Amino acid sequence: MMDNIISIFIVLLNLILSFGQKLSCTYANNEEFEYSCYMTIQNPDGLNNFTDISGEHLAGRSDYDVQNIIRTISSKSINVPSIICNKFQNTKTFAFGSIGVERVDENTFDGCKELTRLWLYDNKISYLPKNIFDPLVNLEDLAISNNKISSISIEWFTNLVNLEVLYLHNNQIEDIPKKVFRSLKQLSKLYLTSNNLKVIHSESFGMLPNLKEIYIYINQINAIDERMIDLTGVEIIDMNDNVCASGRIIDDSATRQSMRNALQRCFDNYKALFPETTTNPIATSFQTINGESNLPKGCFDSYSDEKGCSLQVENERLSK
Ligand SMILES: *[C@@H]1O[C@H](CO)[C@@H](O)[C@H](O)[C@H]1NC(C)=O
C-alpha cells in the first residue's frame, strides 16, 4: 500500500519535472504491464527528428527492458515519432490513443518487431501508408477505431499473421476490398461497427479459419452476397441497424422469423445489384422462400426465439 503511494508520488513528481520536455518517459513497474515508459509527448507540429527521449530509468533497467509505452493523458502529438520504436525495440504494447494523431509516417514501427498490442484509437487518422504494419508479425491486437479512415488498403494487413482482434469501428470506411483480411489466419474478432459500408461481398470475410465474431451494426449495408454466410466457425454476426435490415432486428421482441425476414432484403438486393450471382446454387434457393425448409440452410438457425436473443449464426449448422 505504502509502496503504491510512493510510486504514484514518484510518477507525479517525474511528470512535473518533465514538463517542458517534448518527449519524455517516466519509468515505472506496473503490476499489469511490467516495466513501462509512461510517455509525455508534446509535439503539435508533428516533428519526427527527435534525437532523444528524456527520463531516468529505474535502477538496473535499460531501454531494452521496456515492455510497454503508454502515453500520459496530457500528451498531444499529430504523428508517432520513429525514435520511440528505434529506442524501445522490445516493447510489447504501444498505446497512443486519444492524443490527436493525424498521420503516421512510413517506417514508424520498423523498430518495434515485438509488438503484440498497438492502440491508435480515438485519433484523427485518415490515411496510413500501405506498408505501415509490415514489421509487426507478432501483433495480436490492433485498434485503429474512432479515427477518420475512409478506405482500407489491401496491403495493410498482409503480414499480420498473428492478429487476433482488429478494431476498425467508428470510422468512415466505405468498402471492404475483396480478400483484404486474407492473411489474418488467427483473427477471431472483427469490429466494423459505425462505418459507411454499403455492400458485403462473399470474399470479404472468407478464408479466415478462426473468425468467430463480426460486428457490422450501424452501417448502410444494402446488399450481402449470400455466400458470405459460408463462414466456417463464425458464431456471431451482428448486423443491426443497416439499410436492408432497418430498425432493431435483434431486440426483446425479435423472433427467428422476424430476423430472417429483416435480413432477407440484404440478399435480394445483392442479386439485384450483382445479377451474375443468380447462377450460384445458394442464390437460387434464396429465390423461393416460403417457409423454414426453403430458408438458406442454417443461415439463422441458431437464433433463439426467446427474449433477448442475439444474432448468432452457428456455422456448424450451416454445413449440415
Ligand atoms: C527538428 O526540426 C525542427 C523544424 O525543422 C527544428 O526547428 C529543430 O531544431 C529540429 N530538431 C533537431 C533536434 O534537429
The ligand as a Gaussian input file, in Angstrom:
#p B3LYP/6-31G(d) Opt

LIG

0 1
 C       13.739000      19.459000     -35.904000
 O       13.105000      20.211000     -36.907000
 C       12.658000      21.484000     -36.469000
 C       11.863000      22.115000     -37.585000
 O       12.513000      21.938000     -38.816000
 C       13.825000      22.331000     -35.996000
 O       13.385000      23.595000     -35.542000
 C       14.539000      21.597000     -34.885000
 O       15.685000      22.299000     -34.484000
 C       14.924000      20.188000     -35.323000
 N       15.454000      19.469000     -34.182000
 C       16.538000      18.730000     -34.253000
 C       16.925000      18.036000     -32.987000
 O       17.192000      18.577000     -35.253000

